[in-house]
Amino acid sequence: MAAARGGARTLLIERYGFMGGMATAGLIGPILGHTAGQGNPVVEGLCREWTERMAALGGAVPWEQAIGEWGIRFDPEAFKYVSDRIVEEAGVRLLLHSLVCGTAVADGALDAVLLETKQGRLAVRGTVFVDATGDADLAFRSGLETTKGRAFDGRTMAMGSMFRLRGLAPGWGGQMDVISERIHEARASGGLAVYGGPGGNGATMCDDELTPNVTRAAGDATDVDQLTAAELKVRRDTWDVVRFYREHLPGFQNVRLECTPTHVGVRETRQALGDYVMTGDDVRAGRKQPDGIARMSYWIDIHCCLGYTKPPAHVCRRDCGAAQPCRILADAPEELPADLYPPEGDWADIPYRSLTVRGARNLLVAGRCISADHHAMGALRVMAPCMAMGQAAGTAAAMALQAGADVRAVDADSLREALAAAGALVCRCRPARGGRAPAPRRPVATGLGGAV
């Protein structure tokens, strides 16, 4: 969408019948990583635009309220609809139900993406490409170097799921001490495979609904057998949670399972190897970059790579204290993070060099497949910085068209200026709150070619 607003003929390819990624297919909410403390936004731009458009439908909290909260609550159905409208208004050509199955590469540049569709296999040619698949599918299928998981054993963060419960009794939150104690006891005994609970309301706007984020499944989401096993496990665990909540938690006696996600929640798979590998040290130091094109302030939240749920296991860290067997904790604890947080009230810059892929002159990556190590990915993977990266990649793709389709020829300062003009927060000085992004430019044309 940012590419189209930058004047490029743009095609957006989506595997499902709707856009939104984990926000819609995974029912993942709230949108995290948008502030560095209450009232201090670090991501605006498209994230703010989406929020305000959803809020106008009653499908999200207003932006001024959102920046005072830990995350941005929203309705996934509103997210789908707003995505449709914004993309259509920008003049983007959209192909839904289209699965990337290969690429064509020549002389260090992508020439085409191969798609499986209902009408058969298609080849879509383009000039500049953006890989926002989350799994670095374009980079991987183009034979470019990728990394995956932690260096010690290649394991990735555990998958999980969110689901929607409806029918909570009014005032149930007043018994949270009892609820939390019963869940903790069930976790400790092994009778309930959740890593927390009872869950939040990040992906609903209804008072009698809950969208728990409590299930966990270890595995490699780029391995189809392990991905299948994870889908089955989290669905089975979801029903176990529903039964436990009904039978043991006050206020939950009449809850029903309203819906489960289209796709298991994936936190980490492949990262494209870029010109800069963002690290956990960058996050902890709040490091600023000369080519910073987005900000991130979230903490290093590495969900247990072994899928453990018994307390105290939750996130991978040096003082985890897990009682279950863990080779990295026993043999290489120094490879686990000790400090998980950026400086209070501060952020780290995401450099443009982490979006440019080694060995490809016309490919950019955005979202959780950017060039970063395992620790940094624990912080980068949440939605607000991913939206900021997507805006930066789309803007850069349009600019690259004017530079011979070479993404490295894009001037970082000019890119930052373009992003700031579109409402993104990229400069060290934060613009005054309440400022609005300028009206978007209409694209010069739509259809194939340009930035994909």
C-alpha positions as CSV (number, residue, x, y, z in Angstrom):
1,M,0.0,0.0,0.0
2,A,2.8,2.4,0.8
3,A,4.4,1.5,-2.6
4,A,1.2,2.4,-4.4
5,R,0.9,5.7,-2.5
6,G,4.5,6.3,-3.6
7,G,3.4,6.1,-7.2
8,A,4.3,2.5,-8.1
9,R,2.0,0.1,-9.9
10,T,1.6,-2.4,-7.1
11,L,0.3,-6.0,-6.8
12,L,-0.3,-7.5,-3.4
13,I,-0.4,-11.3,-3.2
14,E,-2.2,-13.0,-0.3
15,R,-2.6,-16.7,0.4
16,Y,-6.0,-16.3,2.2
17,G,-9.2,-14.7,1.3
18,F,-8.4,-11.7,3.4
19,M,-5.5,-9.6,4.5
20,G,-4.0,-8.9,7.9
21,G,-1.7,-11.8,8.6
22,M,-1.7,-13.0,12.2
23,A,-4.0,-10.1,13.2
24,T,-6.8,-11.8,11.2
25,A,-5.8,-15.3,10.3
26,G,-4.3,-15.8,13.8
27,L,-6.8,-13.7,15.8
28,I,-3.7,-12.2,17.4
29,G,-4.4,-9.1,19.5
30,P,-3.7,-6.6,20.8
31,I,-1.3,-4.7,18.5
32,L,1.8,-4.5,20.6
33,G,5.0,-2.4,20.5
34,H,3.4,0.9,19.5
35,T,4.7,2.8,22.6
36,A,7.7,3.1,24.8
37,G,5.6,3.7,27.9
38,Q,2.2,5.2,28.2
39,G,1.6,8.3,26.1
40,N,4.9,7.9,24.3
41,P,4.2,6.4,20.8
42,V,7.1,5.0,18.8
43,V,5.1,3.8,15.9
44,E,2.5,5.8,14.1
45,G,2.0,6.1,10.3
46,L,0.0,3.2,8.9
47,C,-0.4,1.7,12.4
48,R,-2.2,4.8,13.5
49,E,-4.2,5.1,10.3
50,W,-5.5,1.5,10.6
51,T,-6.3,2.1,14.3
52,E,-8.3,5.2,13.5
53,R,-10.1,3.7,10.6
54,M,-11.1,0.7,12.8
55,A,-12.1,2.9,15.7
56,A,-14.5,4.8,13.4
57,L,-16.3,1.5,12.9
58,G,-16.3,0.7,16.6
59,G,-13.6,-2.0,15.9
60,A,-10.7,-0.5,17.9
61,V,-10.0,1.9,20.7
62,P,-9.3,5.5,19.6
63,W,-5.7,6.3,19.0
64,E,-5.4,8.8,21.9
65,Q,-6.6,6.0,24.2
66,A,-4.5,3.4,22.5
67,I,-1.2,5.2,23.2
68,G,-2.1,5.1,26.9
69,E,-2.6,1.4,26.9
70,W,-0.2,-1.6,26.7
71,G,-1.7,-2.7,23.4
72,I,-4.2,-1.7,20.8
73,R,-7.4,-3.7,21.2
74,F,-9.3,-4.3,18.0
75,D,-11.8,-6.6,16.2
76,P,-10.2,-8.8,13.6
77,E,-13.3,-8.4,11.4
78,A,-12.8,-4.7,11.4
79,F,-9.1,-5.2,10.6
80,K,-10.1,-7.2,7.5
81,Y,-12.6,-4.7,6.3
82,V,-10.3,-1.7,6.9
83,S,-7.5,-3.5,5.1
84,D,-9.8,-4.0,2.1
85,R,-10.8,-0.4,2.0
86,I,-7.3,1.1,2.4
87,V,-5.7,-1.1,-0.2
88,E,-8.5,-0.5,-2.7
89,E,-8.3,3.3,-2.1
90,A,-4.6,3.2,-2.8
91,G,-5.2,1.6,-6.2
92,V,-3.4,-1.7,-5.3
93,R,-4.2,-4.7,-7.5
94,L,-5.0,-7.6,-5.1
95,L,-4.7,-11.3,-5.7
96,L,-6.3,-13.3,-2.9
97,H,-6.1,-17.1,-2.6
98,S,-2.7,-17.1,-4.2
99,L,0.1,-19.1,-2.7
100,V,3.8,-18.5,-3.6
101,C,5.4,-21.7,-4.8
102,G,8.6,-20.5,-6.5
103,T,10.5,-17.6,-8.0
104,A,12.5,-16.9,-11.2
105,V,15.9,-15.3,-10.6
106,A,18.4,-14.0,-13.2
107,D,21.7,-12.2,-12.6
108,G,21.1,-11.5,-8.9
109,A,17.6,-10.1,-9.3
110,L,14.2,-11.6,-9.0
111,D,12.3,-11.6,-12.3
112,A,9.0,-13.3,-11.3
113,V,7.0,-15.0,-8.5
114,L,5.3,-18.3,-9.2
115,L,1.8,-18.7,-7.7
116,E,-0.5,-21.6,-7.3
117,T,-4.1,-20.5,-7.8
118,K,-7.5,-22.0,-8.6
119,Q,-6.9,-21.3,-12.3
120,G,-3.5,-23.0,-12.2
121,R,0.0,-21.9,-11.8
122,L,0.8,-18.2,-12.7
123,A,4.0,-16.3,-13.1
124,V,3.9,-12.7,-12.0
125,R,6.7,-10.5,-13.2
126,G,7.8,-7.4,-11.3
127,T,10.6,-4.9,-11.0
128,V,11.0,-4.6,-7.2
129,F,9.7,-7.2,-4.8
130,V,8.9,-7.1,-1.0
131,D,8.9,-10.3,0.9
132,A,6.4,-9.9,3.8
133,T,5.6,-13.6,4.1
134,G,6.9,-13.8,7.6
135,D,8.8,-17.0,6.6
136,A,11.1,-15.3,4.1
137,D,9.5,-17.5,1.4
138,L,10.6,-15.3,-1.5
139,A,14.2,-15.2,-0.3
140,F,14.3,-18.9,0.5
141,R,12.8,-20.0,-2.8
142,S,15.2,-17.7,-4.6
143,G,18.2,-19.6,-3.1
144,L,19.2,-16.7,-0.9
145,E,20.8,-17.3,2.5
146,T,18.4,-17.4,5.4
147,T,18.8,-18.2,9.1
148,K,16.4,-19.9,11.4
149,G,16.0,-20.0,15.2
150,R,18.7,-19.8,17.8
151,A,22.3,-20.5,17.0
152,F,22.6,-23.3,19.7
153,D,20.3,-25.8,18.1
154,G,18.2,-24.0,15.5
155,R,15.0,-24.2,17.6
156,T,12.5,-21.5,17.0
157,M,10.1,-19.8,19.4
158,A,7.1,-22.0,20.3
159,M,3.9,-21.5,18.3
160,G,0.6,-20.9,19.9
161,S,-3.0,-19.8,19.3
162,M,-5.6,-17.3,20.3
163,F,-9.3,-18.1,20.4
164,R,-12.4,-16.3,21.3
165,L,-14.6,-17.2,24.3
166,R,-18.0,-15.6,24.8
167,G,-20.5,-15.6,27.7
168,L,-18.5,-14.5,30.6
169,A,-20.5,-13.4,33.7
170,P,-20.5,-9.7,34.5
171,G,-17.9,-8.8,37.1
172,W,-15.9,-12.0,36.7
173,G,-12.7,-9.9,36.9
174,G,-13.3,-9.2,40.5
175,Q,-12.4,-12.8,41.3
176,M,-9.0,-12.7,39.5
177,D,-7.1,-13.9,42.6
178,V,-9.1,-17.1,42.7
179,I,-8.9,-17.6,39.0
180,S,-5.2,-17.1,38.8
181,E,-4.5,-19.4,41.7
182,R,-6.6,-22.3,40.2
183,I,-4.8,-21.9,36.8
184,H,-1.4,-21.9,38.4
185,E,-2.2,-25.0,40.4
186,A,-3.4,-26.8,37.3
187,R,-0.3,-25.7,35.4
188,A,2.1,-26.9,38.1
189,S,0.4,-30.3,38.3
190,G,0.6,-30.8,34.6
191,G,-3.2,-30.9,34.4
192,L,-3.5,-27.9,32.1
193,A,-1.0,-27.2,29.3
194,V,-1.1,-23.4,29.3
195,Y,1.7,-20.9,30.0
196,G,-0.6,-18.3,31.7
197,G,-4.2,-17.2,31.9
198,P,-7.0,-16.7,31.9
199,G,-6.2,-14.4,29.0
200,G,-6.9,-10.9,27.7
201,N,-9.3,-9.1,25.5
202,G,-6.9,-7.9,22.8
203,A,-8.8,-9.2,19.8
204,T,-12.3,-8.3,20.8
205,M,-14.3,-5.2,21.6
206,C,-17.1,-7.1,23.5
207,D,-17.3,-7.0,27.3
208,D,-18.4,-10.6,27.6
209,E,-15.6,-12.0,25.4
210,L,-12.1,-13.1,26.1
211,T,-9.3,-13.9,23.6
212,P,-6.9,-16.0,25.6
213,N,-3.3,-16.4,24.4
214,V,-2.3,-19.4,26.5
215,T,-1.5,-22.4,24.3
216,R,1.9,-23.5,23.2
217,A,3.4,-25.9,20.7
218,A,7.1,-26.4,20.0
219,G,8.2,-27.0,16.4
220,D,9.4,-25.6,13.1
221,A,6.6,-23.9,11.3
222,T,8.5,-24.3,8.0
223,D,8.3,-28.1,8.3
224,V,4.8,-29.2,7.2
225,D,4.6,-32.2,9.5
226,Q,5.6,-30.1,12.5
227,L,3.2,-27.4,11.5
228,T,0.4,-29.9,11.2
229,A,1.2,-31.3,14.6
230,A,1.1,-27.8,16.1
231,E,-2.3,-27.1,14.6
232,L,-3.7,-30.3,16.0
233,K,-2.1,-29.7,19.4
234,V,-3.3,-26.2,20.0
235,R,-6.8,-27.0,18.9
236,R,-6.9,-30.0,21.3
237,D,-5.4,-27.8,24.1
238,T,-8.0,-25.1,23.3
239,W,-10.9,-27.4,24.1
240,D,-9.1,-28.6,27.3
241,V,-8.8,-24.9,28.3
242,V,-12.5,-24.3,27.6
243,R,-13.6,-27.4,29.7
244,F,-11.3,-26.4,32.6
245,Y,-12.5,-22.8,32.6
246,R,-16.1,-23.9,32.6
247,E,-15.6,-26.4,35.4
248,H,-13.2,-24.5,37.7
249,L,-13.2,-20.7,37.2
250,P,-15.9,-18.5,38.7
251,G,-17.7,-16.5,36.0
252,F,-16.8,-18.9,33.3
253,Q,-19.6,-21.5,33.7
254,N,-21.5,-20.5,30.6
255,V,-18.6,-19.6,28.3
256,R,-18.6,-21.1,24.8
257,L,-15.9,-21.3,22.2
258,E,-16.9,-18.7,19.6
259,C,-14.0,-19.3,17.1
260,T,-10.5,-20.5,16.6
261,P,-7.9,-19.1,14.3
262,T,-7.4,-20.0,10.6
263,H,-3.7,-20.5,11.2
264,V,-1.7,-21.4,14.3
265,G,0.2,-18.4,15.7
266,V,3.8,-18.5,14.4
267,R,6.4,-16.4,16.2
268,E,9.6,-17.2,14.4
269,T,10.8,-19.1,11.3
270,R,13.3,-18.0,8.7
271,Q,15.1,-14.7,8.6
272,A,16.6,-13.4,5.3
273,L,20.3,-12.7,5.8
274,G,20.6,-9.0,5.1
275,D,23.3,-6.3,4.9
276,Y,22.9,-5.8,8.7
277,V,21.8,-8.4,11.2
278,M,19.9,-6.7,14.1
279,T,20.8,-8.2,17.4
280,G,19.5,-8.5,20.9
281,D,22.3,-6.1,22.0
282,D,20.8,-3.5,19.7
283,V,17.4,-3.9,21.4
284,R,18.8,-3.8,24.9
285,A,21.0,-0.7,24.2
286,G,18.2,1.2,22.4
287,R,20.7,1.6,19.6
288,K,20.0,4.3,17.0
289,Q,21.0,3.7,13.4
290,P,22.1,6.2,10.7
291,D,19.6,4.5,8.4
292,G,16.9,3.8,10.9
293,I,13.5,3.5,9.1
294,A,11.3,2.3,12.0
295,R,11.4,2.1,15.8
296,M,10.8,-0.8,18.2
297,S,10.5,-0.7,21.9
298,Y,9.1,-4.1,22.8
299,W,11.0,-6.5,25.1
300,I,12.9,-9.7,24.2
301,D,9.9,-12.1,24.6
302,I,11.2,-15.5,23.5
303,H,8.5,-18.0,24.1
304,C,10.0,-21.3,25.3
305,C,11.5,-23.0,22.3
306,L,10.7,-26.4,23.9
307,G,7.1,-25.6,24.4
308,Y,7.2,-26.0,28.1
309,T,4.3,-24.5,30.1
310,K,4.9,-25.7,33.7
311,P,5.9,-22.8,35.9
312,P,8.3,-21.0,36.1
313,A,8.9,-21.7,32.3
314,H,7.5,-18.9,30.1
315,V,10.2,-17.1,28.2
316,C,13.8,-18.2,27.4
317,R,16.2,-16.4,29.7
318,R,19.3,-17.1,31.7
319,D,17.4,-17.3,35.0
320,C,14.5,-19.4,33.6
321,G,14.7,-22.0,36.4
322,A,12.8,-24.6,34.4
323,A,12.7,-28.0,36.1
324,Q,12.2,-29.9,32.8
325,P,15.3,-30.9,30.7
326,C,16.8,-28.0,28.7
327,R,20.1,-28.5,26.9
328,I,20.8,-24.8,26.3
329,L,20.2,-24.0,29.9
330,A,22.5,-26.8,31.0
331,D,25.2,-26.5,28.4
332,A,25.2,-22.9,27.1
333,P,23.3,-20.6,29.4
334,E,25.4,-17.7,28.2
335,E,23.5,-17.9,24.9
336,L,20.3,-17.1,26.7
337,P,19.5,-13.4,27.3
338,A,19.9,-12.1,30.8
339,D,18.5,-8.6,30.3
340,L,15.3,-8.5,28.2
341,Y,14.4,-4.8,28.0
342,P,15.4,-1.7,26.1
343,P,16.1,1.4,28.2
344,E,13.0,2.7,29.9
345,G,11.0,5.1,27.7
346,D,13.4,4.5,24.8
347,W,13.5,2.5,21.6
348,A,15.9,0.9,19.1
349,D,16.0,1.8,15.4
350,I,15.4,-0.8,12.8
351,P,18.0,-0.1,10.1
352,Y,17.2,-0.1,6.4
353,R,20.1,-2.5,5.9
354,S,18.1,-5.2,7.7
355,L,15.5,-5.0,5.0
356,T,18.0,-5.4,2.1
357,V,18.9,-9.0,1.3
358,R,22.4,-10.1,0.5
359,G,22.6,-11.4,-3.0
360,A,19.5,-9.7,-4.4
361,R,19.4,-6.2,-5.7
362,N,15.7,-5.8,-6.1
363,L,14.3,-7.6,-3.0
364,L,13.3,-6.1,0.3
365,V,12.0,-8.0,3.4
366,A,9.6,-6.7,6.0
367,G,8.0,-8.0,9.2
368,R,9.4,-11.0,11.2
369,C,11.5,-12.3,8.3
370,I,13.9,-9.3,8.3
371,S,17.6,-9.8,9.0
372,A,17.9,-10.3,12.8
373,D,19.2,-12.8,15.3
374,H,17.0,-14.9,17.6
375,H,17.1,-12.5,20.5
376,A,16.2,-9.4,18.4
377,M,13.4,-11.4,16.8
378,G,11.8,-11.9,20.2
379,A,11.2,-8.1,20.3
380,L,10.8,-7.3,16.6
381,R,8.0,-9.8,15.8
382,V,5.1,-8.0,17.3
383,M,2.7,-6.1,15.1
384,A,3.4,-2.4,15.5
385,P,7.0,-2.6,14.4
386,C,6.1,-5.0,11.7
387,M,3.6,-2.5,10.3
388,A,6.3,0.2,10.5
389,M,8.7,-2.0,8.6
390,G,6.1,-2.8,6.0
391,Q,5.5,0.9,5.4
392,A,9.2,1.5,5.1
393,A,9.7,-1.4,2.7
394,G,6.8,-0.3,0.4
395,T,8.0,3.3,0.4
396,A,11.6,2.2,-0.4
397,A,10.3,-0.1,-3.2
398,A,8.6,2.8,-4.9
399,M,11.8,4.9,-4.5
400,A,13.9,2.1,-5.9
401,L,12.0,2.2,-9.2
402,Q,13.5,5.6,-9.7
403,A,17.0,4.2,-8.9
404,G,17.3,1.5,-11.5
405,A,15.3,-1.0,-9.4
406,D,18.3,-1.3,-7.0
407,V,17.1,-1.2,-3.4
408,R,20.6,-0.3,-2.2
409,A,20.5,2.9,-4.4
410,V,17.7,4.3,-2.2
411,D,19.1,7.2,-0.1
412,A,18.3,6.4,3.5
413,D,17.8,10.1,4.4
414,S,15.4,10.6,1.6
415,L,13.6,7.5,2.6
416,R,13.3,8.7,6.2
417,E,12.0,12.1,5.0
418,A,9.3,10.3,2.9
419,L,8.3,8.2,5.9
420,A,8.1,11.2,8.2
421,A,6.0,13.1,5.6
422,A,3.6,10.1,5.7
423,G,3.2,10.2,9.5
424,A,5.8,7.6,10.4
425,L,8.0,8.2,13.5
426,V,11.6,7.9,12.3
427,C,13.3,11.0,13.4
428,R,14.9,11.3,16.9
429,C,12.7,14.2,17.7
430,R,9.1,13.1,18.1
431,P,6.5,15.2,16.4
432,A,3.8,16.8,18.5
433,R,1.0,14.5,19.4
434,G,-2.2,15.1,17.5
435,G,-0.4,15.8,14.2
436,R,-1.9,14.0,11.3
437,A,-0.3,12.4,8.3
438,P,-0.8,14.3,5.0
439,A,-3.3,13.0,2.6
440,P,-1.9,10.1,0.6
441,R,-0.9,10.5,-3.1
442,R,-2.8,8.5,-5.6
443,P,-0.8,6.0,-7.5
444,V,0.1,6.8,-11.1
445,A,-1.3,3.4,-12.3
446,T,-2.3,0.0,-11.0
447,G,-1.7,-3.5,-12.1
448,L,1.4,-5.7,-12.5
449,G,4.9,-4.5,-12.4
450,G,6.4,-1.8,-10.2
451,A,6.7,-2.9,-6.6
452,V,5.3,-6.3,-5.6
